[in-house]
Amino acid sequence: MGPHPAVAAIRLAVRRTLRDVLQDAPGGSGAPAGPSVGSSAPDRRPPLVLVACSGGADSMALASALAFEAPRLGLRAGGLTVDHGLQPGSGDRAREVVGRLTELSLEPAEALTVAVGRDGGPEAAARTARYTALDEAADRLGAAAVLLGHTRDDQAETVLLGLARGSGTRSLSGMAAVSGSPAGRRGVRHRYLRPFLAVDRQTTRRACMVQSLPVWDDPHNADPAFTRSRVRHDALPALEKALGKGVVEALARTAQLSRDDADALDAWAREAEREVRAELPPSRSASRTGGDGRDGDIANVVDLTEGSGAALDVARLGALPPAVRRRVLRRVAVAAGSPAGSLFARHIEEVDRLVTEWHGQRAISLPGRVAARRQGGTLVIRQV
C-alpha cells in the first residue's frame, strides 16, 4: 500500500525539484558540489539541499518530503530555521524546530538568529533579515539550493496583493519556482526553489497530520495588522463566496501566464536597451562648447563612465512599444543605483514623459539619488 495521497503529492513535487538540482549540479547526475565559500578545496560530497523551515505545516511538510526524497537521489539534505526575535519564546521555538529537523535526519540543522530592522515596514524588514541570514548560511555551508514552502495559496495571495497595488505584469506573475536572492545578493540567481507552488495549503496540512508531524501556527499569520493576513482570512474567502470555488487556482494560473508574458517582454527590453544607448563622445573634453542641450554636448553634463548611468537615444526609445520602453527605463534606473524595491510605476511614468511628452520639464528625481534628465535628443539617467 502506498503513502497517503497528500504525502504522495508533496513527495512528488519535491522529487521533481530535486531532479532539477541534480541536473544543474556541476557535471550533472549528483556530481560533487563546488567549494564552499571561504574554501579553495572542492567539496567531494554530494550536493547539499537545505529547507527553510518555520515549523508551520507548509515548511514541515516540505522538510519531511526532502528528508524522504534526497537520500534516494544521492543528495544531502539539511534544514534551517530563522528566529526573528519578534515574539516571546521565539528562541525556544527555533530550538524545537531544529529538534524536529534533526528527528527527520536532516543534517545540518541550524537556527539562525536575526535582528529585524524597520525599513519598509515590519513585513518587509523581517523578510530582508530572513533572506540575508539564509543567504549567509547557504554560502557558509556550500548549499546547492534552498527550498521554500510557498504553496498555491501563497501564490494567489501574492497576485491579489499585486492587483490591489495596481502593479504591472511582473508583479502579477507572483513568485517564481526558481529565483535568486530576495535580499539582493548577487551571484545566486537559482538558489531558492519553491516545489509547492502547484500544491494547496490543505494538502500540506493533511500530509503533516497523517505523518504525525507537529506543526506551529504563527500567530502573525492570523494578525489583521498584517496585509497578507487580511488577504488570506478576509479577501480571498470573500472572493470565493462571491465568485464560487476556484479563485485560488485561477489566480495562481494568472501568475504563470503573467510570468510567461513578463519574461518575453523582459527579454525584448534587454535587447532594446543595447539598441537605444546613445553614442557617447570619447571623453568629457570632446565637446565643451554650447551647453544648449544638443546631443553632442551631453558629456559636458555628466560623466558617463561605467556604473554611473547611461545615455539613451530618445528617438529610438520613442519608437518602442510602451511596455518595452518602460522596462528599458526601469532597467537603466536600477543599474544607475535606484533600489528596485523603491522604484515604482509612477517614477517610471514620469521618466517616460521625458520621452513622449517633452516640453522642457526639469530632471526627474528617482530613489537612490538617481536623476533622469533630457538633453536634446538624449535621455541621461545617472546617480547624482
N, C-alpha and C positions, 0 to 999 in steps of 0.2 A: 504494500500500500504506500502510495506516495505521500509527500507532505501536504498539509492543508493548502487549499488554493491561494490563500493570502501569502503564505510563506513561499509557495512556488513562484508567485508573481514577483515578490521582492528579490528572490534569488536570481530569477531570470534577468531582471533589469540590471542587477549588479554584474552578472556574468557577462552580459553584452558589453558593459562598460569596461570591465577588466580585460576583455579580449582586445579592445582598442588600446588599452595601456600597453599590453604585450606587443601589439603591432607597432606602436610608436616608440617602444624602448630601443636603445641603441642595438642594432643588429636584429631586432625583432625576436619573436618567439621566446620571450623571457630571458633575453641576454642580460648579463650583469649591468647594473646601473653605473653611471659615471661617478667620479669622485664627489664626495660631499663638499659643501662649502668649507674652505679652510684646509682642505686636504689635497695633496697632489697625487696620491696613490689611487688608482682605480679601485672601485668597490666591486669585488668579485661575487658578492652575494646577489640573489635575485632582486629585481626592483621592489621597492617598498611603496605600498599604498596606504595612506592614512585616511581615517574617517574623522570628521569634526563632529563631535557628539555633545549635545547639551544635556542628554538624559531624557529628553522628550521621546514620544512614540516614534516620530519620523526618523530621528537620528539613531535611536536604539534599534529599530528595525534595520536600518542601513548597516549598523555595526554588526548585527547578527548575520546578515547576508554576506558581508565582506569576510567575516571570520569563517564562514562556511565555504565560500567560493574561492578565496585567494589561494589556500594551500593546494586545491585541486588543479589550479592553473600554474602552479610553481611560483607564486608571488608571496612576498612577505606582507603582513598586514599589521598596522598599528592604529592607535587611537589618540585623539587629543580632545580635551575639553577646556573651555575658557571660563575663568572666573572673573566676571566683570566687577565684582565687589559692589553691586548696586542694591543688594538685598541682604537682610540679616541672615547669617548662616550660609552665605554663598560659598565660603571656603570649605565647609563641611560637605556641602552638596557636591562640590567639584571632586572632593576625595571619594565620595560614594560612587560617582560616575567612573572615576579611574578604576575603582574596585570592580565595577561591573564589566568594564572593558577588559580587565585582566582575567576575569572569570570566563570571558569569551575567547581567551587565549590570544588576545591582541597584544603585540609587543613590538615597539614600546607603547606604553600607555601613560600619558602625562597630563597634568593640569597646568594650564598657562594662566598666570595672574596678570591682569592688565589694569591700568589706570585710565578711566574714561574721561575725556575732556568735555568741552561744551560746544565746540564748533559744529554748526549745522543742526543743533538740537539734539536731544538725548538719543533718539534712534540712530541718527547718522553718526554721532560721536561713538556710540557703542560699536557700531558696525566697523568704523575705521580702526578702533582699538583691537577689535577681534581679528580682523583680517591681517593687520600688521603683525600680531602675535603668531597667527597661523603661518604667515609667510616666513617669519624668522625661524620657527620650529621646523618647517619643511626644508628650508635651506640647511639648517644645522644637521638634520637627520638624513639629508640626501634623498628626500622622497620624490618619487616619480609623479605622484598625483595626490590630491586631497579630495575626498568625496564629501559632498554636501547633501543634506537630506531634504532639499526643497521638493515639494510634491506638485501635482497638477493644481491642487487648490491654491498653493502659494503662487503659482504662475497666474492663475485667474485673478488673484488679488492684485498682483503687480500690474497687470494690464488695466484693471479697473482704476487703479491709482494714476496710471499714465493718462487714461481718458479724462479723469477729473482735472488733471493739471493742464489739459489741452496740449499735450506733448505730441511730438512728431512720430514718424513710423518707427524709428529706432527704440523709443521708449515703449511703444505699444508691442514691441517684439519680446518684451519681458526678459526673463533670464535665459541665458544660453546654456545648452547642455555641456558645453566646454567653454571655459573662459579663463582670462588672465587674472591678475591680482586686482580685486576691488579696491585695495588700498593704494594702488598706483605703482606698485613695484615693477620695475622694468625687467625684461628677460624671462618672464614666466607666463607666456601667452596661453598655455594649455594646462595650467596647474590644477584648476578647480573643475571638477566633474560632478554633474547632477544626474544620477541614474534614475531618479524617481519622478521626473517631470511628466511622465505618462502614467504615473501611479497615483491614485487618490489617497487622501488622508485616512479615510475609513479603512482602506486595505492595510496601511502600515500599523494602525492601531490594533486591528484584528490579528495581524501577524505577531505583534508583541504579546497579545493575550494568549494565543494558542501555544506560544513558546514559553509562557510564564516569565516573561521579561518584565521586571519592574520599570515603570516609567515615571517621570516627573513632569507635571504640568506647570509650566512657568506662569505665575500669576500675571506677569506683564502682558501675556498673550490675551488675557481677558480684561485688561485695564482700558476703559474707554478713553483714557487720557492719550493713548497712542492711536495714531491714524489707522495703521494697519489692523489694529484690534477692532476698530469701529467698522472697517470694511468687512472683516471676517464675520463678526457677530451680528451686524445690523444691515449693511448694504447688500451683501450677497444673498442672505436669506430673503430680504425684501424683494430683490430681483427675481429670485426663483419663485416666490409666492405670486408675483405679478405676471411673470412670463412662463412659468412652468419649469419643470426639471430640464437640465441640460445646459444651464447658463455657464456653469464652471467649465464644462467640456468645450462650449462654444468660445469662451474667452481664451482658453488655452490653445485652441485651434487658431484663433486670431493671432496669437503670439507667434506661432510658427509661420503663418502666411506673411505676417508683417516682417518677420526676420528675413525671410527669403527676399522680399522686396527691398528691405533696407540694405542687405548685403550687396544686391545688384547695384543699387544707387551709390553705395559707398565705393564700390569698385570703379564705377564710372567717374566719381568725383576724384579718386586718386589719379586717374589718367588725365582728367581735365585740369587738375591743378598743375601738372607739368606743362600743359599746353598754354595756360594763361599767364604763366610767370613772365614778367616783363624783362626785356633785355637790359641789363644794368650796365652803366658805364664802367670802364676798367678800374677806376679809382675815384675817390671823393673829389680829387682835384681836377678831374677830367672836364667838369662843367661848372664853372664858377661865375658865369655871367647871368644877368637877368634876375631870377628869383620870382618870376611871374607864374610859376606853376606849370611850365612846359615840361613835356616828358623827359627831355634831356637834362632838366635841372633837378631831378629827384635826388641825385647824390648830394646836392647842397643841403638837403633837409634831414636826411637820415644816413646812418652808417649801416648799410645792408650787408653786414658780414653774416656768416652762417650762424644761425641760432638767434639773431637779433630781430628777425622779422622777414618780410617778403614784400616785393613789389609785383603787382598783378596788372595785366593789361585790361582796362575797363571795357574796351570794345569786344574782346574775346569773352570776358565774363558775361557781358550783357547778352551774348548770343546763346548762352547755355540755358537749358530749362531751369526754372526757379528752384526745383528740388535739388538739382545737381549744383547750381551756383551757390546756394546757401550752405551746402555741405562743404564746398571748397572754402568758403569764407570761414566756416567753423574750424576746419582742419588747420588753416593758416593761423587763426587766432590762438588755438590751443598750442600749436608749435611755437608761437611767439611768446608764450608764457601765461596765457589766460587759463585758469583752472577749469577743466571740463565740467566739474560738478557745479560751478558757479556761473557758467556761460549759458544763458537761457535763450529761448527763441526770440524774445523781444530785443536782445542785444544784436543777434544776427540780422533781424529785420531792419534795425537802424543802420547797420553797416551796408546792408543790401540797397538801401535807399541812396547811398552814395554812388551806386552804380546805375540804378533805374530811375531815380527821381532827383538828379543832381541839379541844384540851384545855388551852389556856392556855400552850402552849410559847413559849419565848423567840424572839427575832428570829433569822432565818437569815442568816448572813454569806455573801456571794457574792463572786467575784473582782472586782477593781476597786473595792474598798471600797464595795460596794453591799450594802444590807441590806433584807430583806423582813420586815415586822412586821405582825401583825394587830392592829387596834384595833377591837374590837367587830365590827361588820358591814362593816368596811372593811379592805382589804389595802393597805398602803403599801410601795412599792418605791422606794428612793431611795439616792443616794450619801451616805455619812456621813463 
